Amino acid sequence: MMKRLQLLLFLLITLLSASSSFGQDKWDLATCIVYARAHNITIKQGELRQDIAQINLEQARHGRYPNLNASVNLGNSYGRTIDPTTNTFRNSTLGFNSFNLNSGVNLFSGGRVHYQIQQNKLEIEAASLDVAELNNNISLMVAQAYINVLFGLENYKNAKANLDLTQNQVDQLMKFIKAGVRPENDKLEVEAQIAQNKQDIVVAQNAIDQAYLNLRQLLLIPEEQKLEIAEPILGAAAELAVKLPQLDEVYKTALANQPQIKAAEVRLASNHVAEKVGKSAYYPSLGLNAGMNSNYSSVNSLFSAGPLVYSAPTQVLIDGQAIEVQFSQ
């Protein structure tokens, strides 16, 4: 366990100084982590949420500015329709259009816009910390998968060495059997050990394949692309020795630096601001609005030359006799 921890610490310490290239034949730990961060879907989703939070902030800021809306309405009506200029029914064909322009500005809303801007700023900070947490998590997962491949390779080498050692024992035993020093039945036990060593090699190879598969999934590398890790060159055991910090130091450092803890604190502050946004609804709001509009109808041309004059016949009684007369209207 201590050797495993020392190896992990050594790999993480050398990560920052390692040079990497995606096109190289072998992948070191730095290359794997950088590649995973650039292609991980969860990290990309976190970055999109960060962009959405930035858009929400810009939208909240625009709440301080006046709005402007315009509309145009054009059309033709046939048969019995309403004249938009007189609001009366007409049995005719008419064309009409209308233009509308209006604007409004919020003068006072209990500080709602101000608090919304503050809240969205905090949401951007929280989203940024979430992305940092995702980067940390994928880095640790890749490092663990990388170490599993290294341990698989080391176990495979040990299994091969044990098989070679057992085969040497068989050769030596056969010489003793031929010399009559050892009974022939003794070779059965050694042959069983050889079978066990071969099984250990198969198990170690399967473990390597599984570890590579896990690493390939984290990196999102297609099956046809070659993946072979670079085994680090380790120094003496004394060089790998790292003084482990106390539990209290680790806990305090985590509280001060872990992005998920900072994100929780930022979201708590955001919730306090959201409470103020809700309380702003208790206050009256004050706004200023202005608008312009026009209506036009094609029948308006009938009146463009002046008033329309026509005669209406009417019967009147003069000395008891009905006489028809006309009045101009």
Salt bridges, closest charged atoms under 4 A:
GLU58 OE2 - ARG61 NH1 3.30
ASP130 OD2 - ARG267 NH2 2.51
GLU184 OE2 - LYS187 NZ 3.54
ASP186 OD2 - ARG182 NE 2.92
GLU228 OE2 - LYS26 NZ 3.85
GLU228 OE1 - LYS226 NZ 3.80
GLU231 OE1 - LYS157 NZ 3.17
GLU275 OE2 - LYS279 NZ 3.64
